[in-house]
Every structure is written in structure tokens, then in C-alpha cells.
């Protein structure tokens, strides 16, 4: 155990002191925040004001089309397409106006209008036509109609869950979907990222003949586990530093941006296509923030750490075995990696189904099988324990993953013991299988 700890310490300190690690750790958050700042700047600068001429003899659109900082409307009696040569970006013709003899509204422009402009026009026309039809039916005034709509749009569907103990609590399917998807996808990325890091580390030591020297002092299993745990600790350190730096830089960026710029960005975001109006989107955001408080965060965070650690250990052992079998040609690793990467890819595909049907048979058993459980189970857990995920399923999934980790470590150590000292021969999957089950 003491020798394994020395290997872990060496792997960790060697890599965190490396210039590449230091630069990538600090440069990645800077690039990410810089990209966000650049997109914000471009959004503000490219948010030029567009001028639309409107011909509407009946006056249906006059109250529904409101000008903004980026879009202005001018209502003209005799608007036609010739206005495009007079500085207008578009000409909107209601039915029976100008060349529009049909029953649909038409807008002419010299080039494609943005999706946000087209969406705003469609919503405004729908509202105007709806108001006109309702007003004609009951001779309702515009102010009365607006009041009625305001009251009607305050109605909200509030999903509730009634458990076996007759306890009622608010449903949080939307938040559970987001939390589950984010946690599962994060584990998916880390399995690939840190697993490949382990494989490259083993390959480097083998090709540089360093492993021959180390093997003379420690057992192959100790060397493999030391490398896996050491590199995993490096990955966790870098991951936590990224989160911390991104939070710090985001706060700094928000403090440095002028209030006028933030206001313009907010207005640009409000013009994006939405199912309803801006107030509906803001209500949804506020509701989401409230629903976040209903998530069992201690359980989610605890399970995330468990599946993050043991999922990494489960696959890192396999990646280490592949790295030990690869010789000077790195392309050999691609064919040997396929059986390892395939379950990870299948897991993310199954997760897409599980997050929509967390209680399906596919989701249930995939969250128990160790090859898929780190990703699929994290997608199911936010939907509720023991409601959606019974305690026995969670316990069985954890036990299976731990046993799977022990099994892959045992098999990988046998492959590692032979492959790390084998040079000059191209290894196949069939040979690695024989190494794994060969009697000592």
C-alpha cells in the first residue's frame, strides 16, 4: 500500500506541476469566459435597428406592433415594395393593401429577415386578429379585452405528487429533466476525458521504457492502481479549479460590463422566438428557480460523487489495460478502444430515452448494469427516490458498480502485467482476452 501511495503521489505531483496542466487549467476558463464576452459584444454591436413599413387600412396591427430599440414600425397609407429602395428593411402588407390581394399577411424584404423579427410579427398578427374576432363577437372594448386576457394568462397548471404515505409535494419534472441530463452528460464527458488520460499515461511509460524500471520495484497491479488513482485525482483537481475559476471570472465579467450593455443583451434575448410572450418566459424562469429548491440536492450530489468516482475507476482500469497493450503505433489503440468506448456511447443513447421515461424497463435495468449505470442512473435520480427510483434499485446499482470496478481491475491487472513488458508485437483483442483469463 505504501508503494501504491508513492506512485499516486508521483503521478499527481508530476502532472499538476507540468506547464501544460497549469496553462490548460487557467487558460480554458479564460477562453470560455472570453468567448461569452465576445458573443455578448457581437450581439450588442450587431443588434442594428430595422425599420418596417406597414400598410393596414383596417388598423388591426397599430396597437399590437410596438416599436423597440432594435425594431421600429411606420404605418403608411400607401406602402408598397418600392419603399425597400428608400431605406426600409421590410414592407408588411395586410390583406387588401397594395399588391396583397390574398387573405394572408405578406412581408417583403430585400434579404432574409431574422427569425426573431419574423416570430414577433407572427405573434403580433395572431394577437391582433384574435382581438378583432373576440371584439366583433361581443362588442368588447380593447381595455376590457386586455384585462380579460391578463386574468386568463395568470392561470397555471401546478403538477402535484401524492406518494404512498398520502404526502403531497410539488412535481419538478422540468427541473429533474435538466439536472439529470446535465449530471449524466458531465459523467459521460469525464469518462472519455480522464479515461483517455490514463491510457496515454500508460502508453508513455511503456514506450519510454520507464515501466520496466518501476516494475522491478512494485507489482504491476500496484503500478496500475497508483496511476489510475493519481491521474483521477489530477482530473478532479482540474475539474474543481475550472468550476471555481469560471464562477469567479463570470462574476468579474458581470461587474465590468456596463449596465447599458446588459440591458441591450437582455432585450436581444427577449426577442428570441418563444412559445409565448416575454412575461411567460420570465415566469418560467422564476418557477424553475423555485422548483430547484424541491430537488433533493444532498442525495443528488452524494450520488453524483459516487458514480463519478466509481464510474471513472471502472472504465479507467479498462483504458489502462488497453494502454499497456499498445506499442509504438498509437493507431493500434483505436481498434482496441472500440469495445470500451461503445458501452459509453450506448449509455448516453439510452440516457436520452431514460430521461423521458425514467421508469421504463430499459431505463431500470440499464441503470443497474455497471457499463451504463454511472450515466443512466444519474439521469433517473432527480425524478425522485424512492418514487421513481426505489431504494433497492439504487442499492443494487451501487453494489453492481463496485463489484464491476473490482472485476475490471482484476482483469485489467492481468492484461496489464503481460502487456506492459511486451514490445514489438501488435496485440489483438483475442490475445488480451487470453491474458485476462490465463491461469497465473
C-alpha positions in Angstrom: 0.0 0.0 0.0 2.9 2.3 0.8 4.3 1.8 -2.7 0.9 2.4 -4.3 0.7 5.7 -2.4 4.1 6.7 -3.7 3.0 6.0 -7.2 -0.2 8.0 -6.7 1.8 10.9 -5.2 4.3 10.8 -8.1 1.6 10.7 -10.8 -0.3 13.6 -9.1 2.6 15.9 -8.4 4.3 15.3 -11.7 1.2 16.2 -13.7 0.0 19.2 -11.6 3.4 20.7 -11.8 3.5 20.3 -15.6 3.3 23.5 -17.6 0.7 22.1 -19.9 -1.6 21.3 -16.9 -1.1 24.8 -15.4 -1.7 26.6 -18.7 -4.7 24.5 -19.7 -6.3 24.8 -16.2 -6.1 28.6 -16.2 -6.5 29.1 -20.0 -9.6 27.0 -20.5 -11.9 29.1 -18.2 -10.4 32.3 -19.6 -11.2 31.2 -23.2 -14.7 30.2 -22.2 -15.5 33.4 -20.4 -13.8 35.3 -23.2 -15.9 33.6 -25.7 -19.1 34.5 -23.8 -17.9 38.1 -23.6 -17.2 38.2 -27.3 -20.6 36.8 -28.1 -22.1 39.4 -25.8 -20.2 42.2 -27.5 -21.1 40.9 -31.0 -24.8 40.5 -30.0 -24.9 44.2 -28.9 -23.0 45.6 -31.8 -24.9 43.6 -34.4 -28.2 44.5 -32.9 -28.9 47.2 -35.6 -32.3 48.8 -35.7 -34.6 47.6 -38.5 -37.3 49.7 -40.0 -40.5 48.1 -41.2 -43.2 49.9 -43.2 -46.8 48.7 -42.5 -49.8 49.1 -44.7 -53.0 48.2 -42.8 -56.2 50.1 -43.8 -58.3 48.4 -41.1 -55.8 49.4 -38.3 -55.7 46.0 -36.8 -52.0 46.0 -36.2 -51.5 49.5 -34.9 -51.8 48.6 -31.3 -50.2 45.1 -31.4 -47.0 46.2 -33.3 -44.9 48.1 -30.8 -41.5 49.6 -31.8 -38.4 48.7 -29.7 -34.7 49.6 -29.6 -34.0 47.2 -32.4 -37.2 47.3 -34.4 -39.4 50.2 -35.5 -42.7 50.2 -37.4 -44.1 53.0 -39.5 -47.8 52.9 -40.5 -48.3 54.3 -44.0 -51.5 54.7 -46.1 -49.8 53.8 -49.4 -47.0 51.4 -48.6 -45.6 49.3 -51.4 -42.5 47.3 -52.3 -40.8 50.5 -53.7 -40.1 51.6 -50.1 -37.4 48.9 -50.0 -35.3 51.3 -52.1 -35.9 54.1 -49.6 -34.2 52.8 -46.6 -36.8 50.4 -45.2 -35.8 46.9 -44.3 -39.2 45.4 -44.9 -42.7 46.2 -46.1 -45.6 44.5 -44.3 -48.9 44.4 -46.3 -52.2 43.4 -44.7 -54.8 41.7 -46.9 -56.4 44.2 -49.3 -53.4 46.6 -49.2 -51.2 47.4 -52.2 -50.3 44.3 -54.2 -51.6 41.9 -51.5 -54.9 40.7 -52.8 -54.9 37.4 -50.8 -56.1 36.6 -47.3 -52.7 36.2 -45.7 -50.3 38.9 -44.4 -47.2 39.4 -46.5 -43.9 41.0 -45.8 -41.4 41.9 -48.5 -37.7 42.5 -47.8 -34.6 42.8 -49.8 -32.9 40.0 -47.8 -33.9 37.4 -45.3 -35.2 38.8 -42.1 -34.0 37.4 -38.8 -36.0 34.6 -37.1 -36.7 36.9 -34.1 -38.3 39.6 -36.4 -40.5 37.1 -38.2 -41.5 35.5 -34.9 -42.5 38.8 -33.4 -44.6 39.7 -36.5 -46.4 36.4 -36.4 -47.3 36.7 -32.7 -48.4 40.3 -33.2 -50.6 39.5 -36.2 -52.1 36.5 -34.3 -52.9 38.7 -31.3 -54.4 41.4 -33.5 -56.7 39.0 -35.4 -57.7 37.3 -32.2 -58.6 40.6 -30.5 -60.6 41.7 -33.6 -62.6 38.5 -33.7 -63.4 38.5 -30.0 -64.3 42.2 -30.0 -66.6 41.7 -33.0 -68.5 38.9 -31.3 -69.3 40.7 -28.1 -68.6 44.3 -28.9 -65.9 44.2 -26.2 -63.6 47.2 -25.8 -59.9 46.9 -26.2 -59.2 47.7 -22.5 -61.7 45.1 -21.3 -60.3 42.5 -23.6 -56.8 43.2 -22.4 -57.9 42.9 -18.8 -59.6 39.6 -19.5 -56.5 38.2 -21.2 -54.3 39.3 -18.3 -56.5 37.4 -15.9 -56.7 34.3 -18.1 -53.0 34.2 -18.6 -52.4 34.1 -14.9 -53.8 30.6 -14.7 -51.1 28.0 -14.2 -51.1 24.2 -14.1 -49.5 23.1 -10.9 -48.4 19.4 -11.0 -48.5 17.6 -7.6 -47.2 14.2 -6.5 -49.2 12.1 -4.0 -46.9 9.4 -2.5 -47.8 6.2 -0.8 -47.9 7.9 2.6 -50.5 10.4 1.3 -48.0 13.2 1.4 -48.4 15.8 -1.3 -45.5 17.7 -2.8 -44.9 19.7 -5.9 -43.8 17.9 -9.1 -40.5 19.0 -10.6 -40.3 17.1 -13.9 -38.8 20.0 -15.8 -36.0 20.6 -13.3 -35.4 16.9 -12.9 -35.0 16.7 -16.6 -32.4 19.4 -16.7 -30.5 18.2 -13.6 -30.5 14.6 -14.8 -29.4 15.5 -18.3 -26.6 17.8 -17.0 -25.2 15.3 -14.5 -25.3 12.4 -16.9 -23.7 14.3 -19.7 -21.0 15.5 -17.4 -20.1 12.0 -16.3 -20.1 11.0 -20.0 -17.6 13.6 -20.8 -15.3 12.8 -17.8 -15.3 9.1 -18.6 -13.9 9.8 -22.0 -11.6 12.6 -20.9 -9.9 11.1 -17.9 -10.0 7.5 -19.2 -8.1 8.6 -22.3 -5.7 10.4 -20.0 -5.0 7.2 -18.1 -4.4 5.3 -21.4 -2.0 7.9 -22.7 -0.1 7.9 -19.4 0.4 4.1 -19.5 1.4 4.3 -23.2 4.0 7.0 -22.5 5.6 4.9 -19.7 5.7 1.8 -21.9 7.2 3.5 -25.0 9.8 5.3 -22.9 10.7 2.1 -21.1 10.1 3.7 -17.7 7.7 0.9 -16.8 10.5 -1.7 -16.9 12.3 0.1 -14.2 9.3 0.7 -12.0 8.0 -2.9 -12.4 11.3 -4.1 -10.8 10.3 -2.5 -7.5 6.4 -2.8 -7.4 3.8 -5.2 -8.6 2.0 -4.5 -11.9 -1.3 -4.2 -10.1 0.1 -1.6 -7.7 1.6 0.4 -10.6 -1.7 0.3 -12.5 -3.9 1.3 -9.5 -1.4 4.1 -8.5 -1.6 5.5 -12.0 -5.4 5.3 -12.2 -5.9 7.0 -8.8 -3.2 9.6 -9.3 -4.5 10.6 -12.7 -8.0 10.6 -11.4 -7.0 13.0 -8.6 -5.4 15.2 -11.2 -8.6 15.3 -13.2 -10.8 16.0 -10.2 -8.4 18.9 -9.2 -8.6 20.4 -12.6 -12.3 20.0 -12.8 -12.9 21.7 -9.5 -10.5 24.5 -10.4 -12.3 25.0 -13.7 -15.6 25.4 -11.8 -14.1 27.9 -9.3 -12.4 30.0 -12.0 -15.4 30.1 -14.2 -17.6 31.3 -11.3 -15.0 34.0 -10.4 -14.5 35.2 -14.0 -18.2 35.2 -14.7 -18.8 37.4 -11.7 -16.0 39.7 -12.7 -17.3 39.9 -16.3 -20.8 40.8 -15.0 -19.4 43.5 -12.8 -17.2 45.0 -15.6 -19.9 45.1 -18.3 -21.8 48.4 -18.5 -25.4 48.4 -17.4 -26.4 49.6 -20.9 -24.8 46.6 -22.5 -26.5 44.2 -20.2 -29.8 45.9 -20.9 -29.3 45.6 -24.7 -28.4 41.9 -24.3 -31.5 41.3 -22.2 -33.6 42.9 -24.9 -32.0 40.9 -27.6 -32.7 37.7 -25.7 -36.3 38.7 -25.2 -36.7 39.0 -29.0 -35.8 35.3 -29.5 -38.6 33.1 -30.6 -40.7 31.8 -27.7 -43.9 29.8 -27.3 -45.5 32.8 -25.6 -44.6 36.3 -24.6 -41.6 37.6 -22.7 -43.6 37.5 -19.4 -44.3 33.8 -19.9 -40.6 33.2 -20.3 -39.8 35.2 -17.2 -42.5 33.3 -15.2 -41.0 30.0 -16.3 -37.5 31.1 -15.2 -38.9 32.2 -11.8 -40.8 29.0 -11.5 -37.7 27.0 -12.3 -35.7 28.8 -9.6 -38.4 27.9 -7.1 -38.5 24.3 -8.2 -34.7 24.0 -7.8 -35.4 24.2 -4.0 -37.5 21.0 -4.2 -34.6 18.9 -5.6 -33.0 16.6 -3.0 -29.6 18.1 -3.5 -27.7 16.1 -0.8 -28.8 12.9 -2.5 -28.0 14.1 -6.0 -24.6 15.5 -5.1 -23.7 12.4 -3.0 -24.8 10.0 -5.8 -23.0 12.1 -8.4 -19.7 11.9 -6.5 -20.2 8.1 -6.1 -21.0 7.5 -9.7 -18.3 9.9 -10.8 -15.6 8.2 -8.8 -16.6 4.6 -9.3 -17.6 5.1 -12.9 -14.2 6.6 -13.6 -12.4 3.7 -11.7 -14.5 1.1 -13.6 -13.5 2.5 -17.0 -10.0 3.7 -16.2 -8.9 0.2 -15.4 -10.0 -0.9 -18.9 -8.3 2.1 -20.5 -5.1 1.3 -18.6 -5.3 -2.3 -19.9 -5.6 -1.0 -23.5 -2.7 1.4 -22.9 -0.5 -1.4 -21.7 -1.1 -3.5 -24.9 -0.3 -0.7 -27.3 3.2 -0.4 -28.8 4.8 2.4 -30.7 1.9 2.8 -33.2 -0.8 4.9 -31.4 -3.3 3.9 -34.1 -3.4 0.4 -32.6 -5.2 2.0 -29.7 -8.2 2.9 -31.8 -9.2 -0.6 -32.6 -8.5 -1.8 -29.0 -10.5 1.1 -27.5 -13.7 0.3 -29.5 -15.1 -2.3 -27.1 -14.6 0.2 -24.2 -16.0 3.3 -25.8 -19.0 1.5 -27.3 -20.8 1.0 -23.9 -20.2 4.7 -23.0 -21.8 5.8 -26.3 -24.7 3.3 -25.8 -25.1 4.7 -22.3 -25.6 8.2 -23.5 -28.1 7.0 -26.1 -30.1 5.0 -23.5 -30.0 8.1 -21.2 -31.9 10.1 -23.9 -34.7 7.6 -23.6 -34.4 7.1 -19.8 -34.7 10.8 -19.1 -38.1 10.9 -20.9 -39.3 7.5 -19.5 -37.3 7.1 -16.2 -39.4 4.1 -15.1 -39.2 2.1 -18.3 -37.7 -1.4 -18.3 -34.8 -0.2 -20.4 -34.0 2.7 -18.1 -34.3 0.5 -14.9 -32.0 -2.3 -16.0 -29.5 0.0 -17.7 -29.2 1.9 -14.5 -28.1 -1.3 -12.7 -25.7 -2.7 -15.3 -22.2 -1.3 -14.4 -21.3 -0.4 -18.0 -24.3 2.0 -18.2 -25.2 2.8 -14.6 -23.0 5.9 -14.0 -24.7 7.8 -16.8 -28.3 6.3 -16.8 -28.8 6.3 -13.1 -27.8 9.9 -12.7 -30.4 10.8 -15.3 -33.1 8.9 -13.3 -32.3 10.0 -9.7 -33.5 13.7 -10.0 -37.1 12.3 -10.7 -37.3 11.1 -7.2 -36.1 8.5 -4.7 -38.0 6.3 -3.7 -40.7 7.4 -6.1 -39.2 6.9 -9.5 -36.1 5.0 -8.3 -36.8 2.6 -5.4 -34.2 2.2 -2.8 -33.5 -1.4 -3.9 -32.7 -0.3 -7.4 -30.3 2.4 -6.2 -28.6 0.0 -3.8 -28.3 -2.7 -6.4 -26.9 -0.3 -8.9 -24.2 0.9 -6.4 -23.3 -2.6 -5.4 -23.1 -3.7 -9.0 -20.8 -0.8 -9.9 -18.4 -1.5 -7.0 -18.3 -5.2 -7.9 -17.9 -4.3 -11.6 -15.0 -2.0 -10.6 -13.3 -4.9 -8.7 -13.8 -7.2 -11.6 -12.4 -4.8 -14.3 -9.5 -4.0 -12.0 -8.7 -7.7 -11.6 -9.0 -8.5 -15.3 -7.1 -5.3 -16.4 -4.3 -6.1 -13.9 -3.7 -9.4 -15.6 -3.7 -7.8 -19.0 -1.5 -5.0 -17.7 1.0 -7.4 -16.2 1.7 -9.0 -19.6 1.2 -6.1 -21.9 3.3 -3.5 -20.1 6.5 -5.6 -20.8 5.6 -6.7 -24.3 7.3 -4.9 -27.2 7.4 -5.3 -30.9 4.2 -7.2 -31.4 0.8 -6.0 -32.5 -1.7 -7.2 -29.9 -5.3 -8.2 -30.8 -8.4 -8.3 -28.6 -8.3 -12.1 -28.7 -4.8 -12.2 -27.2 -5.9 -9.7 -24.5 -8.8 -11.9 -23.7 -6.4 -14.9 -23.3 -4.2 -12.8 -21.0 -7.1 -11.8 -18.8 -8.3 -15.4 -18.1 -5.0 -17.2 -18.2 -4.1 -19.0 -15.0 -1.3 -17.4 -13.1 
